[in-house]
Amino acid sequence: MKRILLLFILLFILSCKKNLPNSTKDELAIVDQKDLLKQKVKVDHQIRKVKKAVIVPKLDGKMNDPIWKEAIWYGFDQRWLGAPYTFNDFFGRYKVVWTPEALYVLVEIKDDVLYDQNKDPLSLWWDDDCVEIFIDADNSGGDHQYSNNAFAYHVALDGNVVDLDEQKKPLLYNSHVSSKRITNGDVSVWEFEIIVYDNTYTEGKVNDPMILKKDQKLGFAIAYNDNDGSKERENFIGSVFIPGEEKNLGWINADIFGTIILEE
């Protein structure tokens, strides 16, 4: 009798499972997929609108281009590495504008000592004074340490541009970023022209740069490596707040980049 009762219960359970509507099972699958996708999508933060330049800024290390008078100053105000510093030691601010062909960045840095100890541009480039510009062409975020999902361009005092390639080796990207710096006393004005490439970029092949358009989103951050004469950099000061104790993440994870939106 007990066996018959158990068999009846088992058949009832199997019958209920078979009668589950297909739509219910599909909905459960869709929810799971959406949850999975959410984990892979960058959360936009520090969202800033960037003006279009009708007249292309001239790379002369000056601030007199018409568009620079319209653009907003933003600060290097996040200490990513190093001890607290004084205003006399460092102060930095920047502006960003765009044309269909490139991003343009104006940077003003107050730094009492400009230090370039490594003459080989591919040796310990991060320990010299340099501006570091982070670009994620599709604002997708994610790992880019040894890929072209995003770029971390280190622009040295002599204008050389370094990032790590897909072979985990430092490489000059001077064709991606052009710059001009003029220094008066302890204040340097830098102007940058950045040709934007997406994640299909492959070193050694013909690559088409991205044509920038209105309403396009890009991942963006900027930082300054400051060294007043030490063996290693003394400070790393960025433009984006990074939560947690570990803040030297820009060269690894594009999720920490802010988001800029191109407007006319």
Secondary structure, 3 states (H helix, E strand, C coil): CHHHHHHHHHHHHHHHHHCCCHHHHHHHHHHHHHHHHHCCCCCCCCEEEEEECCCCCCCCCCCCCHHHHHCCCEECCEEEEECCCCCCCEEEEEEEEEECCEEEEEEEEEECCCCCCCCCCCCCHHHCCEEEEEEECCCCCCECCCCCCCEEEEEECCCCEEEECCCCCEEECCCCEEEEEEEECCEEEEEEEECCCCCCCCCCCCCCCCCCCCCCEEEEEEEEEECCCCCCCCEEEECCCCCCCCCCCCCCEHHHCEEEEECC
